[in-house]
Amino acid sequence: MNRRSFLVWANGVLGGIVGLVVAVPLLGPLLDPVLRKQGSGERPRVDVGPVDQFKPGTVTQTMLVTSKMDGPIKMPPRPDLGVFVIRDTAKTITVDAEGRSPNLKVLSRECPHLGCNVDYDKANGFLCPCHNSRFATEFEKAGTKQEIRAGATNPSPRRLDSLDARIEDGRLVIEVVHFRPGRPQAEPRA
């Protein structure tokens, strides 16, 4: 190998090394979605506290707080979804083998019409302040669409969305799900 061939070869090797040093950081973000391990598909579950805090015959508003991952970074906890926990008038709570209780219902505060936050008060029940959608408050029919007055319509396409809730070691654990507004059937967002 003569001197000229060696210099061409060495220049090619050094140029390739410099090219890799520049290309790897630029290609990383492009290939990240392809190379990233997909999650298990499980929705987050939030422990909202002891089941004893929900007194018989009450409707309790609470906020589900979750932490999300942004790549390798765990984001700080933030409010994610408002819910109503409705308890029937039974003195004791019964629980089946899967941890579900017929004495508790958990409803999302997101209005099925356009996603506004539904409010609750004893006098008016569940009411969406955006477009006047109303929902039943009786435990058996809780969250179902309710007529406003004769001749008026309820713009909500469906009842308030129910969330999966289980009792684990005496604590209420709720699965966080956001549903698409404006659809006749409840469809979870991806």
GIHUVEN-V368059 format. One record per residue. RES is the residue in three letters. SS is DSSP state (hx for helix, st for strand, lp for the rest). PSI is psi as a letter, one per 40 degrees, with the letter a starting at -180 (* if undefined). Layout:
BEGIN
RES|SS|PSI / RES|SS|PSI
END
This chain:
BEGIN
MET|lp|h / ASN|lp|i / ARG|hx|d / ARG|hx|d / SER|hx|d / PHE|hx|d / LEU|hx|d / VAL|hx|d / TRP|hx|d / ALA|hx|d / ASN|hx|d / GLY|hx|d / VAL|hx|d / LEU|hx|d / GLY|hx|d / GLY|hx|d / ILE|hx|d / VAL|hx|d / GLY|hx|d / LEU|hx|d / VAL|hx|d / VAL|hx|d / ALA|hx|d / VAL|hx|d / PRO|hx|d / LEU|hx|d / LEU|hx|d / GLY|hx|d / PRO|hx|d / LEU|hx|d / LEU|hx|e / ASP|hx|d / PRO|hx|d / VAL|hx|d / LEU|hx|e / ARG|lp|h / LYS|lp|h / GLN|lp|i / GLY|lp|i / SER|lp|e / GLY|lp|e / GLU|lp|i / ARG|lp|i / PRO|lp|i / ARG|st|h / VAL|st|h / ASP|st|h / VAL|st|e / GLY|st|a / PRO|st|i / VAL|hx|d / ASP|hx|d / GLN|hx|e / PHE|lp|h / LYS|lp|i / PRO|lp|h / GLY|lp|f / THR|lp|i / VAL|st|h / THR|st|h / GLN|st|h / THR|st|i / MET|st|h / LEU|st|h / VAL|st|h / THR|st|i / SER|lp|h / LYS|lp|i / MET|st|h / ASP|st|g / GLY|lp|b / PRO|lp|e / ILE|st|h / LYS|st|h / MET|lp|i / PRO|lp|i / PRO|lp|i / ARG|st|i / PRO|st|h / ASP|st|d / LEU|st|h / GLY|st|i / VAL|st|i / PHE|st|h / VAL|st|h / ILE|st|h / ARG|st|h / ASP|lp|a / THR|lp|e / ALA|lp|i / LYS|lp|d / THR|lp|i / ILE|lp|h / THR|lp|i / VAL|lp|h / ASP|lp|a / ALA|lp|d / GLU|lp|e / GLY|lp|e / ARG|lp|i / SER|lp|h / PRO|lp|e / ASN|lp|e / LEU|st|i / LYS|st|i / VAL|st|h / LEU|st|i / SER|st|i / ARG|lp|e / GLU|st|h / CYS|lp|h / PRO|lp|e / HIS|lp|c / LEU|lp|e / GLY|lp|e / CYS|lp|i / ASN|st|h / VAL|st|i / ASP|st|i / TYR|st|h / ASP|st|i / LYS|lp|d / ALA|lp|d / ASN|lp|e / GLY|st|a / PHE|st|h / LEU|st|h / CYS|st|h / PRO|lp|e / CYS|lp|d / HIS|lp|e / ASN|lp|f / SER|lp|h / ARG|st|i / PHE|st|i / ALA|lp|i / THR|lp|e / GLU|lp|i / PHE|hx|d / GLU|hx|d / LYS|hx|e / ALA|lp|h / GLY|lp|e / THR|lp|i / LYS|st|i / GLN|lp|h / GLU|lp|i / ILE|lp|d / ARG|lp|i / ALA|lp|h / GLY|lp|e / ALA|lp|i / THR|lp|i / ASN|lp|h / PRO|lp|e / SER|lp|h / PRO|lp|e / ARG|lp|i / ARG|lp|i / LEU|lp|i / ASP|lp|h / SER|st|i / LEU|lp|i / ASP|lp|h / ALA|st|h / ARG|st|i / ILE|st|h / GLU|st|h / ASP|lp|f / GLY|lp|e / ARG|st|i / LEU|st|h / VAL|st|h / ILE|st|h / GLU|st|h / VAL|lp|h / VAL|lp|h / HIS|lp|h / PHE|st|i / ARG|lp|h / PRO|lp|i / GLY|lp|e / ARG|lp|i / PRO|lp|d / GLN|lp|i / ALA|lp|h / GLU|lp|h / PRO|st|i / ARG|lp|i / ALA|lp|*
END
